[in-house]
Amino acid sequence: MTRLLLCTLLLLTSLLSGCATQMDVAINATPDPDYHFDRQATVLVTATGGSDENALNARYYLRDMVSAMKDQGFRNVFTDTTLPKNHAPIKMTISLDIGSKQVTYRYTATEYGQVATSTTTQCKKNKKKTDQLTCTSTPNTSYGPVGTSERTGYTTLTTFTATARDEVSRRAVYLLRASSYNEDCQAAKVEAFLVQQGLQNLNFQDRVQRNYTVTMPEGYRCK
């Protein structure tokens, strides 16, 4: 098959089937089983007090968190910019944190090279001694695995965290964490995807622990 024909077939296949990107997600969410989540009380959604970069990233998703809380039945949920001046006492504060960082990992890689598969032996008569043969052996080789080695790989870990604290006791009453590893996608796109997945798993009654893979829509590009 010529190179031009191969490229044409690959292009046609991509046009017909699209390019599906698979995203792995880990969800962990834990509500305090003894805490009463008052749906009528005032709830404030804000960004974490961590790094400036994470805080700014989180601010893009404050309104998404407000909408998700209202879908859960909470009536009075605000951000720091929408909180009324004469508001009722804040019962619970939810802090969002989101960011990406490069992490390393160790893995075993297979090394490839020339591997001896057989030996070819050729014998010739000695010109001075007709009854004596001189033989030489030549190894036959092929390209294949010759061993393994330990290597270091690099990937990006993106994490979205929502922590709810009771304003009176200041103790954590709910923690949601969504995380994903990715080597090719823009951080902002993975962050937006993780927030969506995390908020879809919002649950104030039961613990949630899930690991799953999402196949993105046809034509999705994460670059």
C-alpha positions in Angstrom: 0.0 0.0 0.0 1.4 3.4 -1.0 2.0 6.1 1.6 -0.5 8.4 -0.2 -3.2 5.7 -0.2 -2.6 5.0 3.5 -2.9 8.7 4.4 -6.1 9.0 2.4 -7.7 6.0 4.1 -6.7 7.4 7.6 -8.2 10.8 6.7 -11.4 9.2 5.5 -11.7 7.0 8.6 -11.3 10.1 10.9 -14.0 12.0 8.9 -16.4 9.1 9.2 -15.9 8.1 12.8 -14.5 11.3 14.4 -11.9 11.3 17.1 -13.1 10.1 20.5 -11.0 11.1 23.5 -11.2 9.0 26.6 -10.9 10.7 30.0 -10.3 8.8 33.3 -12.0 10.2 36.4 -11.7 9.4 40.1 -14.4 10.7 42.4 -14.4 10.7 46.2 -17.1 12.5 48.2 -17.8 12.2 51.9 -20.6 14.0 53.8 -20.6 14.1 57.6 -23.2 11.5 58.5 -24.2 13.5 61.7 -24.5 16.9 60.1 -27.9 18.4 59.2 -27.6 20.1 55.8 -30.2 22.8 56.1 -31.6 23.5 52.6 -33.2 26.8 53.8 -30.0 28.2 55.4 -27.6 30.7 53.7 -24.7 29.0 52.0 -21.7 30.9 50.6 -19.6 29.5 47.7 -16.1 31.0 47.5 -12.6 30.2 46.2 -10.0 28.5 48.3 -7.4 30.5 50.2 -4.6 28.5 48.7 -2.4 29.6 45.8 -3.4 32.6 43.7 -3.5 30.5 40.5 -5.8 27.9 42.0 -8.0 30.6 43.6 -8.4 32.3 40.2 -9.1 29.1 38.4 -11.8 28.2 41.0 -13.6 31.5 40.6 -14.6 30.5 37.0 -16.8 27.8 38.5 -18.4 29.4 41.5 -21.7 29.9 39.7 -21.6 26.3 38.5 -21.4 25.3 42.1 -24.3 27.6 43.1 -26.5 26.0 40.4 -25.5 22.5 41.5 -26.4 23.3 45.1 -29.8 24.6 44.0 -30.4 21.4 42.1 -29.8 19.6 45.4 -32.6 21.7 47.0 -30.6 24.5 48.7 -32.5 27.7 48.3 -30.2 30.4 49.5 -26.8 29.9 47.9 -24.6 32.8 46.9 -21.1 33.8 45.9 -19.2 36.6 47.6 -20.3 38.9 44.7 -24.0 38.0 44.8 -24.4 37.8 48.6 -27.1 40.4 49.7 -26.0 43.1 52.1 -28.7 42.2 54.6 -28.3 38.5 54.4 -29.2 35.9 57.0 -26.2 34.4 59.0 -24.2 32.1 56.8 -24.7 28.6 57.9 -22.1 26.8 55.6 -19.2 27.9 53.4 -18.1 25.9 50.4 -14.6 26.5 49.2 -13.5 25.5 45.7 -10.0 24.6 44.7 -8.8 23.5 41.3 -5.4 23.2 39.7 -3.1 21.1 37.6 0.5 20.0 38.4 3.1 17.8 36.7 3.9 14.6 38.5 6.5 11.9 37.8 6.1 8.1 37.9 8.4 5.1 37.4 7.7 2.4 34.8 9.5 -0.5 33.3 10.3 -0.2 29.6 11.3 -2.9 27.1 14.6 -2.4 25.4 14.9 -3.5 21.7 18.0 -4.4 19.6 19.5 -7.1 17.5 18.9 -10.6 19.0 20.8 -13.7 17.8 18.3 -16.2 16.4 20.5 -18.9 14.8 24.0 -19.5 13.5 25.2 -20.2 10.0 28.3 -22.3 9.6 30.4 -22.4 6.5 33.3 -24.9 6.0 36.0 -24.8 3.4 38.8 -27.3 2.6 42.3 -26.4 3.6 44.2 -25.8 0.4 47.4 -27.3 2.0 45.7 -30.2 3.6 42.9 -31.7 1.5 41.6 -33.8 4.4 41.1 -30.8 6.8 38.2 -28.4 6.8 38.2 -24.8 8.1 34.8 -23.7 9.4 33.5 -20.2 10.4 30.2 -19.5 12.2 28.1 -16.4 11.6 25.2 -15.5 14.0 21.9 -14.6 12.4 20.0 -11.8 14.1 16.6 -10.1 14.1 15.3 -7.0 15.8 13.5 -7.8 19.1 13.4 -7.3 22.9 16.8 -7.6 24.6 15.8 -6.6 28.1 14.1 -4.0 30.3 15.0 -0.8 32.0 13.5 1.5 34.6 12.4 4.9 33.3 10.8 8.1 34.6 7.5 9.3 33.0 5.8 12.6 33.3 2.0 13.3 33.4 -0.3 16.0 34.6 -2.6 15.6 37.6 -5.7 17.8 37.7 -7.8 18.0 40.9 -11.1 19.7 41.7 -11.9 19.9 45.4 -15.0 21.3 47.1 -14.9 21.6 50.9 -17.9 22.6 53.0 -17.5 23.9 56.5 -20.0 24.7 59.1 -19.6 28.4 60.0 -20.2 27.9 63.8 -17.9 24.9 64.5 -15.5 25.5 61.5 -15.3 21.8 61.0 -15.5 20.2 57.6 -18.9 18.6 56.9 -18.5 17.7 53.3 -15.6 17.0 51.0 -15.7 16.3 47.2 -12.6 15.5 45.2 -12.5 14.8 41.5 -9.1 14.0 39.8 -7.7 12.9 36.5 -4.3 12.2 34.9 -3.7 13.4 31.4 -0.6 14.0 29.2 -2.0 15.7 26.1 -4.9 18.0 27.0 -4.9 21.7 28.0 -5.2 22.1 31.7 -8.2 24.5 31.4 -10.2 21.9 29.4 -9.5 19.1 31.9 -10.4 21.4 34.8 -13.7 22.3 33.2 -14.4 18.6 32.5 -13.6 17.6 36.1 -15.8 20.3 37.6 -18.7 19.0 35.5 -18.0 15.4 36.6 -17.6 16.4 40.2 -20.9 18.4 40.4 -22.7 15.6 38.7 -21.7 13.4 41.6 -22.7 15.9 44.3 -24.4 14.0 47.1 -25.0 15.1 50.7 -26.6 11.8 51.8 -24.1 9.1 50.9 -20.4 8.6 50.3 -19.4 8.4 46.7 -16.3 6.5 45.5 -16.1 6.0 41.7 -13.4 5.4 39.1 -14.6 5.4 35.5 -13.7 6.4 32.0 -15.7 8.9 29.9 -15.7 8.8 26.1 -15.9 12.4 24.9 -18.3 13.4 22.1 -17.4 12.8 18.5 -15.1 15.5 17.2 -13.9 16.6 20.7 -10.4 17.9 20.8 -8.6 18.6 24.0 -5.6 20.4 22.5 
